[in-house]
Amino acid sequence: MKRGRTKHFILLILVVISCFHSFSQNRQVDSLIRLIRMDKEDTNKVNHLNDLAWKLLYTNPDTAITLANNALAIAQRHGWQKGVSHSYRTLGNYYRLKADYPKSLDCFFKSLKIAEELGDKSKIAMSLGNIGSVYLAQNSYQKALDYYFKALEMSEKSGNKKSIAIWLGNIGVAYKKQQNYSKALDYYFRSLKIEEETGNKDGIATKQGNIANTYSDMGDYPKALDFFLKALKMSEESGDKNGCAINLGNIGGLYLRTKNYKKAEIYLLEAVKMDKELGALDQEAIFEMRLSELYSAMGRAELAFGHYKNHIVARDSIANEENAKKQIRSEMNFEFEKKEALTKSEQEKKDLLTNEEKKKQKLFLGFTIFGLIVVAVVAVFISRSLWINKKKNRIITMQKEMVEKQKEIVEEKQKEILDSIRYAKRIQTALLTSEKYIGRKLKDMNGGS
């Protein structure tokens, strides 16, 4: 039942995602949604849920965490540790973006532990690097560097050039944040070299942009402009429209800083136009603000105010879009909760009936046992009574026999006595007869004299 509810909820989440991505050009998101709908509850579903969560992490984080939690639950049910580790990494990145650093570290350390148990060097490196990024976000630069270097060492052992380039770049970011620009540039250039060797155009554009920003912070605007233009060209070659928009805006911002207002206007307007096409409201809001600053510096108050209003609209649209997403998620959650409550109510009724039946069975069993005990007690009592009565009867019989015997003895004695009396009487009678006879004889004798 629980798996069925999970599947239903995932489908609801996918509907929400579809609502906000149906007009976009994000084919990867659409493709992942289709795959998840078709996937059975297996390792593929875990991977696709995590991949989709990663794609939505920056634009729709609340949906991303729901997908990651579902991926984690499926992986745990199937005992697939690699998937569990993957899900913890996704959750760790979510909590890092939400600035919940303790939870983020907890997830990344769990992922690291599993990766170490599996002996998966690439995932060990990834988890170490992620931990470094959490410390970087907290401005704990030395801890960040410690973990980035560990990640770099592990990636070098496994020979994963893509990861090596990533950790070299992140080390550069950590040094840049400490304003150690020389070391930052050293690691950026080392990372750029590997990106060029592997032909990773997106990676090349990112590193060129990092180098450009470092030169800009150093006040070396010509070099900064050179690398921003290189990054723009690479983004165009790779077809990364979002990267193009960012680089256009950065070039426009650099021209604004150097007071080349005409070129600043060209690049910033192009950046805003592309952001509108992409629906990148966050970037649109930033570059509209730069246009407002540009026109204000040029003394064109009306345009400055107009673009400031555009900045406010874009900023509010971000909030409204998020509210709309929340509303749809709330509606979906409400429908889901209603169905779950109904299912729960039906289950509770079934449980109640089952419990009542169990109670009846227990009651019946109790009465049966009690009845058997009563019968046993009565049987014992009757048996004991019968035994006692039997014993009494035996005693009475014995007493009767003794009485009868005594009676016989008494009667025998009485008979003997009576016989003795009769005998004595006979003797007495005999004696009396003799006396009379003698008396008569004596008389006769006297009379004859």
Secondary structure, DSSP 8 states (H G I E B T S, - for coil): -HHHHHHHHHHHHHHHHHHHHTTS--HHHHHHHHHHHH--SSHHHHHHHHHHHHHHTTT-HHHHHHHHHHHHHHHHHTT-HHHHHHHHHHHHHHHHHTT-HHHHHHHHHHHHHHHHHHT-HHHHHHHHHHHHHHHHHTT-HHHHHHHHHHHHHHHHHHT-HHHHHHHHHHHHHHHHHTT-HHHHHHHHHHHHHHHHHHT-HHHHHHHHHHHHHHHHHHT-HHHHHHHHHHHHHHHHHHT-HHHHHHHHHHHHHHHHHTT-HHHHHHHHHHHHHHHHHHT-HHHHHHHHHHHHHHHHHTT-HHHHHHHHHHHHHHHHHHHHHHHHHHHHHHHHHHHHHHHHHHHHHHHHHHHHHHHHHHHHHHHHHHHHHHHHHHHHHHHHHHHHHHHHHHHHHHHHHHHHHHHHHHHHHHHHHHHHHHHHHHHHHHHHHHHHHHHHHHHHHHHHHHHH-
